Amino acid sequence: MAENGGHVSREATHGAPIWRERSNFIIAATIDSGNTEFASEQLWARRVDESHFELCCIPFFAYDLALGDVVETNRQYVVRRVTKRSGRYVIRVYFPNAHCPRDEIAQEMTDRGALLEWSSTNLVAVDVRDRAEARQLAAFLQQQEDLGRLVYEAGKTT
């Protein structure tokens, strides 16, 4: 934890990155801590060169980053920008109710080809390979959200 302007901020970490076997480096991304206690997110990556890294995890909080993206970092290994997009999409799913069929929904997402990385028992980052898959999964998640089982969002701001 770090002291940040009078309040304590933390770094979100990945306990089980989806491409752990490919990873050989840890970098960070600064995140908007408006809805969370975290000020940054630790990201598992594969080093491409001195300042470029391929992301090997699905971001829980950082926007506009996806599994497989190649990013450029500064000297402190904090993401500056994406230099090559993987074409993959990130969807985040939050389960506010402990009694919802979380495991069934997670299984349905993986059956549809999604990769899952859990941040906690209530929050999962979901990777899908392309826009068409993202649209199909979003339609399923919207049905689940309409039933009050979850809340979801896209990991992109643009």
DSSP file with accessible surface (Angstrom, degrees, kcal/mol):
  #  RESIDUE AA STRUCTURE BP1 BP2  ACC     N-H-->O    O-->H-N    N-H-->O    O-->H-N    TCO  KAPPA ALPHA  PHI   PSI    X-CA   Y-CA   Z-CA
    1    1 A M              0   0  178      0, 0.0     2,-0.4     0, 0.0     9,-0.2   0.000 360.0 360.0 360.0 149.0    0.0    0.0    0.0
    2    2 A A  E     -A    9   0A  57      7,-2.4     7,-2.7     2,-0.0     2,-0.4  -0.950 360.0-117.5-128.1 145.7    1.1    3.5   -0.7
    3    3 A E  E     -A    8   0A 133     -2,-0.4     2,-0.4     5,-0.2     5,-0.2  -0.673  35.9-177.6 -79.2 130.5    0.2    6.8    0.9
    4    4 A N  E >   -A    7   0A  80      3,-2.9     3,-1.5    -2,-0.4    -2,-0.0  -0.856  62.2 -36.0-138.4  98.8   -1.4    9.0   -1.8
    5    5 A G  T 3  S-     0   0   78     -2,-0.4     3,-0.1     1,-0.3    -2,-0.0   0.859 123.7 -42.2  60.5  35.1   -2.5   12.5   -1.0
    6    6 A G  T 3  S+     0   0   68      1,-0.2     2,-0.3     0, 0.0    -1,-0.3   0.341 125.8  81.1  95.6  -9.2   -3.6   11.7    2.5
    7    7 A H  E <  S-A    4   0A 103     -3,-1.5    -3,-2.9    -5,-0.0     2,-0.3  -0.926  80.9-107.8-128.9 159.4   -5.4    8.4    1.8
    8    8 A V  E     -A    3   0A  77     -2,-0.3     2,-0.3    -5,-0.2    -5,-0.2  -0.643  33.5-169.9 -85.6 133.4   -4.1    4.9    1.4
    9    9 A S  E     -A    2   0A  11     -7,-2.7    -7,-2.4    -2,-0.3     2,-0.3  -0.923   3.3-157.5-120.9 152.9   -4.2    3.4   -2.1
   10   10 A R  E     -b   38   0B 106     27,-1.3    29,-2.5    -2,-0.3    30,-1.2  -0.805  16.7-120.0-125.1 166.1   -3.6   -0.2   -3.1
   11   11 A E  E     -b   40   0B  77     -2,-0.3    30,-0.2    27,-0.2     2,-0.2  -0.927  25.4-130.2-108.5 126.8   -2.5   -2.0   -6.2
   12   12 A A  E     -b   41   0B   3     28,-2.8    30,-3.4    -2,-0.5     2,-0.3  -0.547  30.6-161.9 -71.3 138.3   -4.9   -4.6   -7.7
   13   13 A T        -     0   0   81     -2,-0.2     2,-0.6    28,-0.2    30,-0.1  -0.842  18.1-127.8-123.6 162.5   -3.1   -7.9   -8.4
   14   14 A H        -     0   0    4     -2,-0.3   105,-0.1     1,-0.1    -2,-0.0  -0.940  17.7-177.1-112.6 112.5   -3.7  -11.0  -10.5
   15   15 A G  S    S+     0   0   62     -2,-0.6    -1,-0.1   103,-0.3   104,-0.1   0.781  84.3  21.9 -78.1 -28.8   -3.5  -14.3   -8.6
   16   16 A A  S    S-     0   0   68    102,-0.2    -1,-0.2     4,-0.0   102,-0.1  -0.552  78.1-163.6-140.8  71.3   -4.1  -16.5  -11.6
   17   17 A P    >   -     0   0    7      0, 0.0     3,-1.5     0, 0.0    40,-0.2  -0.318  24.1-128.1 -60.5 140.1   -3.3  -14.7  -14.8
   18   18 A I  T 3  S+     0   0   48      1,-0.3     3,-0.2     2,-0.1    39,-0.2   0.824 107.0  35.9 -63.5 -34.5   -4.8  -16.5  -17.8
   19   19 A W  T >> S+     0   0   38     37,-2.2     3,-1.5     1,-0.2     4,-1.1  -0.242  74.1 143.3-110.8  45.8   -1.5  -16.7  -19.8
   20   20 A R  G X4  +     0   0  118     -3,-1.5     3,-0.8     1,-0.3    -1,-0.2   0.881  67.9  58.5 -52.6 -41.3    0.8  -17.2  -16.7
   21   21 A E  G 34 S+     0   0  152      1,-0.3    -1,-0.3    -3,-0.2    -2,-0.1   0.755 107.2  47.2 -65.9 -23.9    3.1  -19.6  -18.7
   22   22 A R  G <4 S+     0   0  103     -3,-1.5    -1,-0.3    34,-0.1    -2,-0.2   0.678  94.1  98.7 -84.7 -22.3    3.8  -16.9  -21.3
   23   23 A S    <<  +     0   0   23     -4,-1.1    23,-0.3    -3,-0.8     3,-0.1  -0.407  30.7 158.1 -75.8 143.7    4.5  -14.2  -18.7
   24   24 A N        +     0   0  102     21,-2.6     2,-0.3     1,-0.2    22,-0.2   0.192  63.3  43.3-143.1  14.7    8.0  -13.2  -17.6
   25   25 A F  E     -C   45   0B  50     20,-1.8    20,-2.8     2,-0.0     2,-0.5  -0.989  62.8-137.0-158.6 153.8    7.5   -9.7  -16.3
   26   26 A I  E     +C   44   0B  69     -2,-0.3     2,-0.2    18,-0.2    18,-0.2  -0.981  27.9 169.2-117.6 126.9    5.2   -7.6  -14.1
   27   27 A I  E     -C   43   0B   4     16,-2.8    16,-3.0    -2,-0.5     2,-0.3  -0.638  21.1-130.5-120.3-175.9    4.2   -4.1  -15.2
   28   28 A A  E     -Cd  42  78B  14     49,-2.3    51,-3.0    14,-0.3     2,-0.4  -0.949   7.3-154.9-138.5 158.6    1.5   -1.7  -13.9
   29   29 A A  E     -C   41   0B   4     12,-2.0    12,-2.7    -2,-0.3     2,-0.3  -0.999  22.6-127.4-131.3 134.8   -1.3    0.5  -15.1
   30   30 A T  E     -C   40   0B 110     -2,-0.4     2,-0.3    49,-0.3    10,-0.3  -0.631  34.0-164.4 -76.3 136.8   -2.6    3.5  -13.4
   31   31 A I        -     0   0   16      8,-2.1     2,-0.7    -2,-0.3    31,-0.1  -0.889  29.0-102.9-125.4 157.6   -6.4    3.3  -12.9
   32   32 A D    >   -     0   0  134     -2,-0.3     3,-0.6    29,-0.2     6,-0.1  -0.686  30.2-161.5 -75.5 114.5   -9.2    5.7  -12.1
   33   33 A S  G >   +     0   0   49     -2,-0.7     3,-0.9     1,-0.2    -1,-0.1   0.210  56.6 114.1 -88.4  20.0   -9.9    4.9   -8.5
   34   34 A G  G 3  S+     0   0   57      1,-0.2    -1,-0.2     3,-0.0     3,-0.0   0.865  89.2  24.7 -57.6 -39.2  -13.3    6.5   -8.6
   35   35 A N  G <  S+     0   0  164     -3,-0.6     2,-0.3     3,-0.1    -1,-0.2   0.240 125.4  45.3-111.8  13.0  -15.2    3.2   -8.0
   36   36 A T  S <  S-     0   0   34     -3,-0.9    25,-0.0     2,-0.2     0, 0.0  -0.954  76.0-119.5-149.5 166.0  -12.5    1.2   -6.2
   37   37 A E  S    S+     0   0  106     -2,-0.3   -27,-1.3   -28,-0.1     2,-0.3   0.509  84.7  99.4 -84.2  -4.5   -9.9    1.5   -3.5
   38   38 A F  E     -b   10   0B  24    -29,-0.2   -27,-0.2     1,-0.1    -2,-0.2  -0.622  45.8-177.2 -91.0 142.2   -7.1    0.7   -6.1
   39   39 A A  E    S+     0   0B  19    -29,-2.5    -8,-2.1    -2,-0.3     2,-0.3   0.568  75.3  16.3-105.8 -17.8   -4.9    3.4   -7.7
   40   40 A S  E     -bC  11  30B  28    -30,-1.2   -28,-2.8   -10,-0.3     2,-0.4  -0.966  65.5-135.9-150.1 164.6   -3.0    1.0   -9.9
   41   41 A E  E     -bC  12  29B   0    -12,-2.7   -12,-2.0    -2,-0.3     2,-0.4  -0.994  16.6-135.2-128.5 129.0   -3.2   -2.5  -11.3
   42   42 A Q  E     - C   0  28B  47    -30,-3.4     2,-0.5    -2,-0.4   -14,-0.3  -0.684  26.3-162.1 -79.5 130.8   -0.4   -5.0  -11.6
   43   43 A L  E     - C   0  27B   0    -16,-3.0   -16,-2.8    -2,-0.4     2,-0.2  -0.972  14.7-135.3-123.4 127.8   -0.3   -6.7  -15.0
   44   44 A W  E     + C   0  26B  49     -2,-0.5    12,-3.0   -18,-0.2    13,-0.5  -0.586  39.3 167.2 -75.6 140.6    1.4   -9.9  -15.9
   45   45 A A  E     -EC  55  25B   0    -20,-2.8   -21,-2.6    10,-0.3   -20,-1.8  -0.953  39.7-120.2-151.0 165.0    3.2   -9.5  -19.2
   46   46 A R  E     -E   54   0B  87      8,-2.5     8,-2.7    -2,-0.3     2,-0.3  -0.967  38.1-122.1-110.4 125.0    5.7  -11.0  -21.7
   47   47 A R  E     +E   53   0B  73     -2,-0.5     6,-0.2     6,-0.2     3,-0.1  -0.493  31.6 175.0 -70.8 128.1    8.7   -8.7  -22.4
   48   48 A V        -     0   0   69      4,-3.0     2,-0.2     1,-0.4     5,-0.2   0.817  68.9 -33.0 -96.8 -45.6    9.0   -7.9  -26.1
   49   49 A D  S    S-     0   0   76      3,-1.7    -1,-0.4     0, 0.0     3,-0.4  -0.842  90.2 -55.4-156.0-165.7   11.9   -5.4  -25.7
   50   50 A E  S    S+     0   0  131     -2,-0.2     3,-0.0     1,-0.2    -3,-0.0   0.819 133.6  12.4 -54.0 -36.7   13.1   -2.8  -23.1
   51   51 A S  S    S+     0   0   34     21,-0.0    22,-2.5    26,-0.0     2,-0.4   0.353 111.3  84.1-127.4   9.0    9.9   -0.8  -23.1
   52   52 A H  E     + F   0  72B  37     -3,-0.4    -4,-3.0    20,-0.2    -3,-1.7  -0.945  48.6 175.6-121.0 138.1    7.3   -3.1  -24.8
   53   53 A F  E     -EF  47  71B   0     18,-2.3    18,-3.0    -2,-0.4     2,-0.5  -0.993  27.5-133.5-142.1 141.8    5.2   -5.9  -23.3
   54   54 A E  E     -EF  46  70B  20     -8,-2.7    -8,-2.5    -2,-0.3    16,-0.2  -0.842  35.4-118.7 -93.0 127.8    2.5   -8.2  -24.3
   55   55 A L  E     -E   45   0B   0     14,-2.9    13,-2.3    -2,-0.5   -10,-0.3  -0.492  29.0-177.6 -70.7 132.9   -0.3   -8.4  -21.7
   56   56 A C        +     0   0    0    -12,-3.0   -37,-2.2    -2,-0.2     2,-0.3   0.130  61.8  56.9-116.7  14.9   -0.8  -11.9  -20.3
   57   57 A C  S    S-     0   0    0    -13,-0.5    11,-0.1   -39,-0.2    60,-0.0  -0.922  84.4-108.7-139.0 166.1   -3.7  -11.2  -18.0
   58   58 A I        -     0   0    0     -2,-0.3    67,-0.1    67,-0.1     8,-0.1  -0.877  43.2-117.2 -98.8 116.4   -7.2   -9.9  -18.4
   59   59 A P        -     0   0    0      0, 0.0    67,-0.1     0, 0.0     8,-0.1  -0.286  23.1-166.9 -59.5 132.0   -7.4   -6.4  -16.8
   60   60 A F  S    S+     0   0    3     65,-0.1    59,-0.1    58,-0.1    64,-0.1   0.790  85.1   0.4 -82.3 -36.8   -9.8   -6.1  -13.8
   61   61 A F  S    S+     0   0   40    -49,-0.1   -29,-0.2     2,-0.1     2,-0.2   0.638 101.9  98.0-128.2 -32.2   -9.9   -2.3  -13.6
   62   62 A A        -     0   0    4    -31,-0.1     3,-0.5     1,-0.1     2,-0.2  -0.498  63.6-140.5 -70.1 132.0   -7.7   -0.7  -16.3
   63   63 A Y  S    S+     0   0   86     -2,-0.2    93,-0.2     1,-0.2     3,-0.1  -0.579  74.0  23.6 -91.1 157.2   -9.7    0.4  -19.3
   64   64 A D  S    S+     0   0   40     91,-3.0     2,-0.3     1,-0.2    -1,-0.2   0.728  96.1 106.6  63.5  25.5   -8.7    0.2  -23.0
   65   65 A L        -     0   0   14     90,-0.5     2,-0.3    -3,-0.5    -1,-0.2  -0.978  45.0-179.2-127.5 146.0   -6.3   -2.7  -22.4
   66   66 A A    >   -     0   0    4     -2,-0.3     3,-2.3    -3,-0.1   -11,-0.3  -0.964  39.5 -76.9-142.9 159.3   -6.9   -6.3  -23.4
   67   67 A L  T 3  S+     0   0    0     -2,-0.3    21,-0.3     1,-0.3   -11,-0.2  -0.271 118.1  18.9 -51.0 131.1   -5.2   -9.7  -23.2
   68   68 A G  T 3  S+     0   0    9    -13,-2.3    -1,-0.3     1,-0.3   -12,-0.1   0.293  88.1 137.3  87.4 -12.2   -2.5   -9.9  -25.9
   69   69 A D    <   -     0   0    1     -3,-2.3   -14,-2.9   -15,-0.1     2,-0.5  -0.397  51.9-133.0 -61.3 145.9   -2.2   -6.2  -26.4
   70   70 A V  E     -FG  54  84B  24     14,-2.9    13,-2.7   -16,-0.2    14,-1.9  -0.916  30.2-172.0-101.4 126.7    1.4   -4.9  -26.8
   71   71 A V  E     -FG  53  82B   0    -18,-3.0   -18,-2.3    -2,-0.5     2,-0.4  -0.840  21.4-133.3-119.2 156.0    1.9   -1.9  -24.6
   72   72 A E  E     -FG  52  81B  28      9,-3.0     8,-3.5    -2,-0.3     9,-1.4  -0.894  26.5-163.1-103.4 138.9    4.7    0.6  -24.2
   73   73 A T  E     - G   0  79B   4    -22,-2.5     6,-0.2    -2,-0.4     2,-0.1  -0.773  16.3-119.3-116.8 164.9    5.8    1.5  -20.6
   74   74 A N    >   -     0   0   53      4,-2.1     3,-1.9    -2,-0.3    -1,-0.1  -0.201  51.7 -80.6 -85.3-171.7    7.8    4.3  -19.0
   75   75 A R  T 3  S+     0   0  227      1,-0.3    -1,-0.0     2,-0.1    -2,-0.0   0.714 133.0  55.8 -67.7 -20.2   11.0    3.6  -17.1
   76   76 A Q  T 3  S-     0   0  140      2,-0.1    -1,-0.3   -48,-0.0     3,-0.1   0.314 119.4-111.9 -91.1   8.2    9.0    2.6  -14.0
   77   77 A Y    <   +     0   0   68     -3,-1.9   -49,-2.3     1,-0.3     2,-0.4   0.844  69.2 144.4  62.4  39.5    7.2    0.0  -16.1
   78   78 A V  B     -d   28   0B  34    -51,-0.2    -4,-2.1   -49,-0.0    -1,-0.3  -0.904  59.6-100.1-104.8 133.9    3.9    1.8  -16.0
   79   79 A V  E     +G   73   0B  30    -51,-3.0   -49,-0.3    -2,-0.4    -6,-0.3  -0.291  40.9 173.4 -57.6 128.2    1.8    1.5  -19.2
   80   80 A R  E     -     0   0B 156     -8,-3.5     2,-0.3     1,-0.4    -7,-0.2   0.755  62.7 -28.2 -98.2 -45.0    2.0    4.7  -21.3
   81   81 A R  E     -G   72   0B 134     -9,-1.4    -9,-3.0     0, 0.0     2,-0.5  -0.983  60.4 -96.9-166.2 162.4    0.0    3.5  -24.4
   82   82 A V  E     +G   71   0B  30     -2,-0.3   -11,-0.3   -11,-0.2     3,-0.2  -0.778  30.1 179.9 -87.3 129.1   -1.0    0.5  -26.5
   83   83 A T  E    S+     0   0B  52    -13,-2.7     2,-0.3    -2,-0.5   -12,-0.2   0.661  73.8  21.2-102.3 -22.3    1.2    0.1  -29.5
   84   84 A K  E    S-G   70   0B 142    -14,-1.9   -14,-2.9     0, 0.0    -1,-0.3  -0.894  74.1-143.4-149.4 117.1   -0.4   -3.0  -31.0
   85   85 A R        -     0   0  118     -2,-0.3   -16,-0.1   -16,-0.2   -17,-0.1  -0.583   4.0-150.4 -80.5 140.5   -4.0   -4.1  -30.3
   86   86 A S        -     0   0   46     -2,-0.3    -1,-0.1     2,-0.1     3,-0.1   0.665  35.0-123.2 -79.7 -20.7   -4.7   -7.8  -30.1
   87   87 A G  S    S+     0   0   43      1,-0.3    44,-0.2    43,-0.0     2,-0.1   0.409  70.2 129.3  88.8  -1.6   -8.3   -7.4  -31.3
   88   88 A R        -     0   0   58    -21,-0.3     2,-0.3    42,-0.1    -1,-0.3  -0.417  49.4-137.4 -84.0 162.2   -9.6   -9.1  -28.1
   89   89 A Y  E     -H  128   0C  46     39,-2.6    39,-2.3    41,-0.1     2,-0.4  -0.936   4.5-147.2-124.1 146.8  -12.3   -7.6  -25.9
   90   90 A V  E     -H  127   0C   5     -2,-0.3    65,-3.1    37,-0.2     2,-0.4  -0.936  13.7-179.0-114.2 133.8  -12.7   -7.4  -22.1
   91   91 A I  E     -HI 126 154C   9     35,-2.4    35,-3.2    -2,-0.4     2,-0.4  -0.993  14.5-149.7-126.7 136.3  -16.0   -7.5  -20.3
   92   92 A R  E     -HI 125 153C   8     61,-3.0    61,-2.0    -2,-0.4     2,-0.5  -0.919   9.7-164.3-109.3 136.6  -16.2   -7.2  -16.5
   93   93 A V  E     -HI 124 152C   0     31,-2.7    31,-2.5    -2,-0.4     2,-0.5  -0.977   2.9-167.3-124.9 128.2  -18.9   -8.9  -14.6
   94   94 A Y  E     -HI 123 151C 106     57,-3.4    57,-2.4    -2,-0.5    29,-0.2  -0.962   8.3-156.8-115.4 129.5  -19.9   -8.1  -11.0
   95   95 A F        +     0   0    0     27,-3.0    55,-0.2    -2,-0.5    54,-0.1  -0.874  12.8 178.6-104.9  98.4  -22.1  -10.5   -9.0
   96   96 A P        +     0   0   67      0, 0.0     2,-0.5     0, 0.0    -1,-0.1   0.724  64.4  65.2 -75.1 -18.7  -23.7   -8.3   -6.3
   97   97 A N    >   -     0   0   73     52,-0.4     3,-1.6     1,-0.1     0, 0.0  -0.907  66.3-154.1-113.1 122.7  -25.8  -11.1   -4.8
   98   98 A A  T 3  S+     0   0   67     -2,-0.5     4,-0.1     1,-0.3    -1,-0.1   0.690  94.7  59.4 -65.0 -17.3  -24.2  -14.1   -3.1
   99   99 A H  T 3  S+     0   0  171      2,-0.1    -1,-0.3     3,-0.0    50,-0.0   0.380  79.2 108.7 -96.9   5.4  -27.2  -16.2   -4.0
  100  100 A C  S <  S-     0   0   16     -3,-1.6     2,-2.5    49,-0.1     3,-0.3  -0.404  87.7-100.0 -77.7 159.9  -27.1  -15.8   -7.7
  101  101 A P     >  +     0   0   34      0, 0.0     4,-2.4     0, 0.0     5,-0.2  -0.304  60.4 157.6 -77.3  62.0  -26.1  -18.8  -10.0
  102  102 A R  H  >  +     0   0   40     -2,-2.5     4,-2.7     1,-0.2     5,-0.2   0.883  68.9  49.4 -55.0 -47.0  -22.6  -17.5  -10.4
  103  103 A D  H  > S+     0   0  131     -3,-0.3     4,-2.4     1,-0.2    -1,-0.2   0.891 111.2  49.4 -64.9 -39.2  -21.0  -20.8  -11.2
  104  104 A E  H  > S+     0   0  144      2,-0.2     4,-2.3     1,-0.2    -1,-0.2   0.909 112.6  47.4 -65.7 -41.6  -23.7  -21.6  -13.9
  105  105 A I  H  X S+     0   0    4     -4,-2.4     4,-2.3     2,-0.2    -2,-0.2   0.924 112.0  50.1 -66.0 -42.4  -23.2  -18.2  -15.5
  106  106 A A  H  X S+     0   0   11     -4,-2.7     4,-2.3    -5,-0.2    -2,-0.2   0.916 110.9  49.5 -61.7 -42.4  -19.4  -18.6  -15.4
  107  107 A Q  H  X S+     0   0  106     -4,-2.4     4,-2.8     1,-0.2    -1,-0.2   0.911 109.0  52.3 -63.8 -40.8  -19.7  -22.0  -17.1
  108  108 A E  H  X S+     0   0   67     -4,-2.3     4,-1.3     1,-0.2    -1,-0.2   0.908 108.8  50.9 -61.5 -41.0  -22.0  -20.6  -19.7
  109  109 A M  H  <>S+     0   0    0     -4,-2.3     5,-2.2     2,-0.2     3,-0.3   0.931 112.5  45.1 -63.9 -44.1  -19.5  -17.9  -20.5
  110  110 A T  H ><5S+     0   0   53     -4,-2.3     3,-2.0     1,-0.2    -2,-0.2   0.887 108.4  57.3 -68.0 -35.6  -16.6  -20.4  -20.9
  111  111 A D  H 3<5S+     0   0  106     -4,-2.8    -1,-0.2     1,-0.3    -2,-0.2   0.810 103.3  55.7 -61.8 -27.1  -18.9  -22.7  -23.0
  112  112 A R  T 3<5S-     0   0   97     -4,-1.3    -1,-0.3    -3,-0.3    -2,-0.2   0.307 130.5 -96.5 -87.3   6.8  -19.3  -19.7  -25.3
  113  113 A G  T < 5S+     0   0   38     -3,-2.0    -3,-0.2     1,-0.3    16,-0.2   0.476  76.8 142.1  97.1   2.1  -15.5  -19.5  -25.7
  114  114 A A      < -     0   0    6     -5,-2.2     2,-0.4    -6,-0.2    -1,-0.3  -0.445  44.2-138.2 -78.1 151.3  -14.7  -16.8  -23.1
  115  115 A L  E     -J  127   0C  54     12,-2.4    12,-2.8    -2,-0.1     2,-0.4  -0.895  21.6-152.7-104.2 140.0  -11.6  -16.9  -20.8
  116  116 A L  E     -J  126   0C  26     -2,-0.4     2,-0.4    10,-0.2    10,-0.2  -0.926  18.0-177.7-121.0 141.0  -12.2  -15.9  -17.2
  117  117 A E  E     -J  125   0C   4      8,-2.4     8,-3.0    -2,-0.4     2,-0.4  -0.971  21.3-144.0-134.9 117.0  -10.0  -14.4  -14.5
  118  118 A W  E     +J  124   0C  94     -2,-0.4  -103,-0.3     6,-0.2  -102,-0.2  -0.671  20.8 179.7 -87.8 131.8  -11.4  -13.9  -11.1
  119  119 A S  S    S-     0   0   46      4,-2.7     2,-0.3    -2,-0.4     5,-0.2   0.778  77.1 -23.0 -90.7 -36.8  -10.5  -10.9   -9.0
  120  120 A S  S    S-     0   0   59      3,-1.6    -1,-0.3     0, 0.0     3,-0.3  -0.882  82.6 -78.8-156.4-176.2  -12.7  -12.0   -6.1
  121  121 A T  S    S+     0   0  104     -2,-0.3     3,-0.1     1,-0.2   -19,-0.0   0.722 131.6  39.5 -68.9 -15.8  -15.8  -14.1   -5.6
  122  122 A N  S    S+     0   0   45      1,-0.1   -27,-3.0   -28,-0.1     2,-0.5   0.592 109.7  59.6-106.8 -15.7  -17.9  -11.2   -6.9
  123  123 A L  E     +H   94   0C  26     -3,-0.3    -4,-2.7   -29,-0.2    -3,-1.6  -0.970  54.0 174.3-126.0 127.2  -15.8   -9.8   -9.8
  124  124 A V  E     -HJ  93 118C   0    -31,-2.5   -31,-2.7    -2,-0.5     2,-0.5  -0.988  22.1-144.1-130.4 136.1  -14.6  -11.6  -12.9
  125  125 A A  E     -HJ  92 117C   0     -8,-3.0    -8,-2.4    -2,-0.4     2,-0.4  -0.868  22.4-157.4 -95.1 133.2  -12.7  -10.2  -15.9
  126  126 A V  E     -HJ  91 116C   0    -35,-3.2   -35,-2.4    -2,-0.5     2,-0.4  -0.936   5.8-159.0-119.9 132.1  -13.8  -11.9  -19.1
  127  127 A D  E     -HJ  90 115C   0    -12,-2.8   -12,-2.4    -2,-0.4     2,-0.3  -0.926   8.6-176.6-110.4 133.4  -11.8  -12.1  -22.4
  128  128 A V  E     -H   89   0C   2    -39,-2.3   -39,-2.6    -2,-0.4   -14,-0.1  -0.963  28.9-127.6-127.4 150.5  -13.4  -12.8  -25.8
  129  129 A R  S    S-     0   0  144     -2,-0.3     2,-0.3   -41,-0.2    -1,-0.1   0.746  77.3  -5.8 -73.6 -26.0  -11.5  -13.2  -29.0
  130  130 A D  S  > S-     0   0   63    -42,-0.1     4,-2.2     1,-0.1     5,-0.1  -0.945  76.2 -85.8-158.3 179.3  -13.3  -10.7  -31.2
  131  131 A R  H  > S+     0   0  137     -2,-0.3     4,-2.5     1,-0.2     5,-0.2   0.876 120.2  53.2 -62.4 -42.4  -16.2   -8.2  -31.6
  132  132 A A  H  > S+     0   0   54      1,-0.2     4,-2.1     2,-0.2    -1,-0.2   0.933 111.6  45.6 -61.4 -45.3  -18.7  -10.8  -32.8
  133  133 A E  H  > S+     0   0   16      1,-0.2     4,-2.5     2,-0.2     5,-0.2   0.892 111.2  54.0 -63.9 -38.8  -18.0  -13.0  -29.7
  134  134 A A  H  X S+     0   0   12     -4,-2.2     4,-2.7     1,-0.2    -2,-0.2   0.914 108.4  49.2 -62.8 -42.5  -18.2   -9.9  -27.5
  135  135 A R  H  X S+     0   0  162     -4,-2.5     4,-2.0     2,-0.2    -1,-0.2   0.911 111.9  48.1 -63.1 -43.6  -21.7   -9.0  -28.9
  136  136 A Q  H  X S+     0   0  124     -4,-2.1     4,-1.8     2,-0.2    -2,-0.2   0.927 114.3  45.6 -64.4 -43.6  -23.0  -12.5  -28.4
  137  137 A L  H  X S+     0   0    4     -4,-2.5     4,-2.9     1,-0.2     5,-0.2   0.906 109.8  55.0 -67.6 -38.6  -21.7  -12.6  -24.8
  138  138 A A  H  X S+     0   0   26     -4,-2.7     4,-2.6    -5,-0.2    -1,-0.2   0.888 105.4  53.5 -61.7 -37.2  -23.0   -9.1  -24.1
  139  139 A A  H  X S+     0   0   58     -4,-2.0     4,-1.7     2,-0.2    -1,-0.2   0.931 111.2  45.7 -63.3 -43.9  -26.5  -10.2  -25.2
  140  140 A F  H  X S+     0   0   18     -4,-1.8     4,-1.9     1,-0.2    -2,-0.2   0.934 113.9  48.6 -62.6 -46.0  -26.4  -13.2  -22.8
  141  141 A L  H  X S+     0   0    0     -4,-2.9     4,-2.8     1,-0.2    -2,-0.2   0.866 106.6  56.5 -66.1 -34.1  -25.0  -11.0  -20.0
  142  142 A Q  H  X S+     0   0   66     -4,-2.6     4,-2.7     2,-0.2    -1,-0.2   0.915 106.0  51.1 -63.5 -39.6  -27.8   -8.4  -20.6
  143  143 A Q  H  X S+     0   0  116     -4,-1.7     4,-1.1     2,-0.2    -1,-0.2   0.924 112.3  46.6 -60.4 -44.1  -30.4  -11.1  -20.1
  144  144 A Q  H  <>S+     0   0   17     -4,-1.9     5,-2.2     1,-0.2     6,-0.5   0.885 111.8  50.5 -67.1 -38.1  -28.7  -12.0  -16.8
  145  145 A E  H ><5S+     0   0   59     -4,-2.8     3,-2.1     1,-0.2    -2,-0.2   0.916 105.8  56.0 -65.7 -40.5  -28.5   -8.4  -15.7
  146  146 A D  H 3<5S+     0   0  119     -4,-2.7    -1,-0.2     1,-0.3    -2,-0.2   0.802 104.9  53.7 -61.2 -27.3  -32.2   -7.9  -16.5
  147  147 A L  T 3<5S-     0   0  112     -4,-1.1    -1,-0.3    -3,-0.2    -2,-0.2   0.435 118.8-114.9 -84.6  -2.2  -32.9  -10.8  -14.1
  148  148 A G  T < 5S+     0   0   51     -3,-2.1    -3,-0.2     2,-0.2    -2,-0.1   0.643  83.4 119.2  80.0  16.8  -30.9   -8.9  -11.4
  149  149 A R  S   <S-     0   0   88     -5,-2.2   -52,-0.4     1,-0.1     2,-0.3   0.710  77.1  -8.1 -86.9 -24.2  -28.1  -11.6  -11.3
  150  150 A L        -     0   0    3     -6,-0.5     2,-0.4   -55,-0.2   -55,-0.2  -0.968  52.7-129.4-160.1 171.3  -25.2   -9.4  -12.3
  151  151 A V  E     -I   94   0C  76    -57,-2.4   -57,-3.4    -2,-0.3     2,-0.3  -0.992  31.1-175.7-129.8 135.9  -23.9   -6.1  -13.5
  152  152 A Y  E     -I   93   0C  51     -2,-0.4     2,-0.3   -59,-0.2   -59,-0.2  -0.913   9.2-177.9-132.6 161.5  -21.5   -6.0  -16.5
  153  153 A E  E     -I   92   0C  76    -61,-2.0   -61,-3.0    -2,-0.3     2,-0.2  -0.986  30.8-106.9-151.0 157.3  -19.5   -3.5  -18.4
  154  154 A A  E     -I   91   0C  60     -2,-0.3   -63,-0.3   -63,-0.2   -65,-0.0  -0.572  23.3-133.7 -80.7 149.2  -17.2   -3.3  -21.4
  155  155 A G  S    S+     0   0    1    -65,-3.1   -91,-3.0    -2,-0.2   -90,-0.5   0.278  82.0  84.4 -86.6  10.9  -13.5   -2.8  -20.7
  156  156 A K        -     0   0   69    -66,-0.2    -2,-0.2   -93,-0.2   -93,-0.0  -0.918  54.0-168.0-115.7 144.0  -13.3   -0.1  -23.4
  157  157 A T              0   0   92     -2,-0.4    -1,-0.1     0, 0.0    -2,-0.0   0.551 360.0 360.0-100.9 -12.5  -14.1    3.5  -23.1
  158  158 A T              0   0  145      0, 0.0   -94,-0.1     0, 0.0    -2,-0.0  -0.821 360.0 360.0-120.1 360.0  -14.0    4.2  -26.9
